[in-house]
């Protein structure tokens, strides 16, 4: 790693939006540290590979604390220019049914909130000094489900994403005086492997009448971590083909 090379830490890197984001930043010359529950895959086409990968279950708070120290070790005193909190989970019932407020338990909610809300906060706080060192940027990935009841995303997922949007505002206020910007993106129906059956019916109601592409989301994330957005903080950018209107 050269002294001028920027560094990104990305959670949820193994597929979809995360995968596209790694490729976007790698193409721009960034070093990318990745976090996922899975071990590094040989099919991931970016430099650094296994050396820059941290296998970590973000639902495990104790493991996350250890993982933050591992990340610091991999940084070797270098600044962290961007943190993208992309990991998120939305569990289904035994028959694939949507988890709502009546058919889910406290343990289900705690698991979802640990990954979707508390892990982003813990990573940001744990790597605060490294982010301040670079006057870096944080991007939290929320969801269209955070602003409305979604036919497929569960109640715990939707409310955790709404809370993450609120957390983004709070973090922007707290981190801003230290030179760190905090924004969020709220994707809608993106063409990834986790789309639910019936999504094609939703597309008919979208103003743009199509799914979003992971690359389009990745480009927006890159913008929020790069110099052209240097006066943007506390924002939530909707990437949903007009689904929110």
KADAZI-V255922 format. One line per field, one symbol per residue. phi: phi as a letter, one per 40 degrees, with the letter a starting at -180 (. if undefined). psi: psi as a letter, one per 20 degrees, with the letter a starting at -180 (. if undefined). Layout:
BEGIN
phi->???
psi->???
END
This chain:
BEGIN
phi->.cccccbbbbcgccafdccccdccccccgccbcbbacccccccccbcgfccbbbcacccccccccccccccdcccfgccbcabbcbcabacbcdbgcccbcbbbbdcccccccdccbccdccccccbdccccdbfcbbbcccadccbacbcbcccccccccccccccdcccccccdccgbcbbbbbcbcbcbcbccdhcdccdcccdcfaccbdccccccdcdcbbddbcbbagcbccbaggccc
psi->prhipqppppqliircggghgghghghjjqpopqprhqrppiiolqqgchhjpoopoiingghggghhhgggghhliqqohqponhpqqnqrrhjjqppaihjqrghggggghgghghggghggghkghhghhilaqpopocqhiijqpqigprgggghhhghhghhggghhhhhgijjpqorqqnqcoqnrijqqpihhhhhhiphikrqqqhhhghhggggiirhikikoqjqoppnjkjhi.
END
